[in-house]
Amino acid sequence: MSSAGAKGWIAVAAVSAAVSVVVGAFAAHGLDLSSEAGRKARDWLQTGSQYQMVHALAMLAVAALSGRLGGRLAVAAQALFLLGSILFPGALYSLAFGGPRWFGAVAPIGGLALIAGWVSLALAALVKSGPQRA
């Protein structure tokens, strides 16, 4: 991965992490928890925020390790982490804010993208060719 490509992924990861913090803070402080709906919304926001943060950090780690990983598979892992970080938390965020119930069906697609990202990352680590740096 080029230096410019790594910088782009670092920026994407940082923005994703920032969104995660904003959503997590809103879940902790901005909801009326006196109703069951408010508590359910908080749970959806917290779960989405947690998954988004973990995968923002994963994108950052892949960018930092790009010289040690198989290039195309590493980029695929980052793209899958990004896609999953949009679809999975996005579906939960939508439900929390009263979006259509069918958005709940989008969450598993995002979850599959996140899983595929981890598999791609594992493969990127295993197939790296050429001399290894210490």
C-alpha positions as CSV (number, residue, x, y, z in Angstrom):
1,M,0.0,0.0,0.0
2,S,1.3,3.4,-0.9
3,S,2.0,6.1,1.6
4,A,-0.8,8.1,0.2
5,G,-3.1,5.1,0.4
6,A,-2.2,4.5,4.0
7,K,-2.8,8.2,4.8
8,G,-6.3,7.9,3.3
9,W,-7.2,4.9,5.3
10,I,-5.8,6.6,8.5
11,A,-8.1,9.5,7.8
12,V,-11.1,7.2,7.2
13,A,-10.4,5.3,10.4
14,A,-10.1,8.6,12.4
15,V,-13.4,9.9,11.1
16,S,-15.1,6.6,11.8
17,A,-13.7,6.6,15.3
18,A,-14.9,10.2,15.9
19,V,-18.4,9.3,14.8
20,S,-18.3,6.3,17.1
21,V,-17.4,8.6,20.1
22,V,-20.2,11.1,19.2
23,V,-22.8,8.3,19.0
24,G,-21.5,6.7,22.2
25,A,-21.7,10.0,24.0
26,F,-25.2,10.6,22.7
27,A,-26.2,7.1,23.9
28,A,-24.8,7.8,27.3
29,H,-26.1,11.3,27.8
30,G,-28.7,12.4,25.2
31,L,-31.5,9.9,25.5
32,D,-34.5,9.8,27.7
33,L,-34.1,6.5,29.5
34,S,-37.4,6.6,31.4
35,S,-39.1,4.5,28.6
36,E,-38.4,1.1,27.3
37,A,-37.9,2.6,23.8
38,G,-35.2,4.9,25.2
39,R,-33.4,2.1,26.8
40,K,-33.6,0.0,23.6
41,A,-32.3,2.9,21.6
42,R,-29.4,3.3,24.0
43,D,-28.5,-0.3,23.7
44,W,-28.6,-0.2,19.9
45,L,-26.4,3.0,19.9
46,Q,-23.9,1.6,22.3
47,T,-23.6,-1.7,20.4
48,G,-23.2,0.1,17.1
49,S,-20.7,2.5,18.6
50,Q,-18.6,-0.3,20.0
51,Y,-18.4,-2.2,16.8
52,Q,-17.7,1.0,14.8
53,M,-14.8,1.9,17.2
54,V,-13.3,-1.6,17.1
55,H,-13.3,-1.6,13.3
56,A,-12.0,2.0,13.0
57,L,-9.0,0.8,15.1
58,A,-8.7,-2.3,12.9
59,M,-8.5,-0.1,9.8
60,L,-5.9,2.0,11.5
61,A,-3.9,-1.1,12.4
62,V,-4.0,-2.4,8.8
63,A,-2.7,0.9,7.6
64,A,0.1,0.9,10.1
65,L,1.0,-2.7,9.2
66,S,0.6,-2.3,5.4
67,G,4.3,-3.0,4.7
68,R,4.0,-6.4,6.4
69,L,0.8,-7.6,4.8
70,G,-0.3,-8.8,1.4
71,G,-1.3,-5.6,-0.3
72,R,-4.5,-6.5,-2.1
73,L,-5.9,-8.6,0.7
74,A,-5.0,-5.8,3.2
75,V,-6.9,-3.3,1.2
76,A,-9.8,-5.7,0.9
77,A,-9.8,-6.1,4.7
78,Q,-9.9,-2.3,5.1
79,A,-12.7,-2.0,2.6
80,L,-14.7,-4.7,4.2
81,F,-14.2,-3.2,7.7
82,L,-15.4,0.2,6.3
83,L,-18.4,-1.4,4.6
84,G,-19.3,-3.4,7.7
85,S,-18.8,-0.3,9.8
86,I,-21.3,1.6,7.7
87,L,-23.9,-1.2,7.4
88,F,-23.9,-2.8,10.9
89,P,-23.8,0.2,13.1
90,G,-25.7,2.3,10.6
91,A,-28.6,-0.2,10.7
92,L,-28.6,0.0,14.6
93,Y,-28.3,3.8,14.5
94,S,-31.3,3.9,12.2
95,L,-33.4,1.7,14.4
96,A,-32.4,3.8,17.4
97,F,-33.6,7.0,15.7
98,G,-36.9,5.5,14.6
99,G,-35.9,4.4,11.1
100,P,-37.8,1.7,9.2
101,R,-37.8,-1.7,10.9
102,W,-36.4,-3.3,7.7
103,F,-33.1,-1.6,8.4
104,G,-32.6,-4.4,11.0
105,A,-32.2,-6.8,8.1
106,V,-29.1,-4.7,6.9
107,A,-27.2,-5.4,10.2
108,P,-26.3,-9.0,9.4
109,I,-25.0,-8.0,6.0
110,G,-22.7,-5.6,7.8
111,G,-21.7,-8.3,10.2
112,L,-20.8,-10.6,7.4
113,A,-18.6,-7.8,5.9
114,L,-16.8,-7.4,9.2
115,I,-16.2,-11.2,9.5
116,A,-15.0,-11.2,5.9
117,G,-12.6,-8.3,6.7
118,W,-11.1,-10.3,9.5
119,V,-10.6,-13.3,7.3
120,S,-9.1,-11.1,4.6
121,L,-6.7,-9.7,7.2
122,A,-5.7,-13.2,8.3
123,L,-5.0,-14.1,4.7
124,A,-3.1,-10.9,4.1
125,A,-0.8,-11.8,7.0
126,L,-0.3,-15.4,5.7
127,V,0.3,-14.7,2.0
128,K,2.8,-11.8,2.3
129,S,5.6,-12.6,-0.1
130,G,9.1,-11.3,-0.2
131,P,11.6,-10.7,2.6
132,Q,10.2,-10.0,6.0
133,R,11.4,-7.0,8.0
134,A,12.1,-7.4,11.7
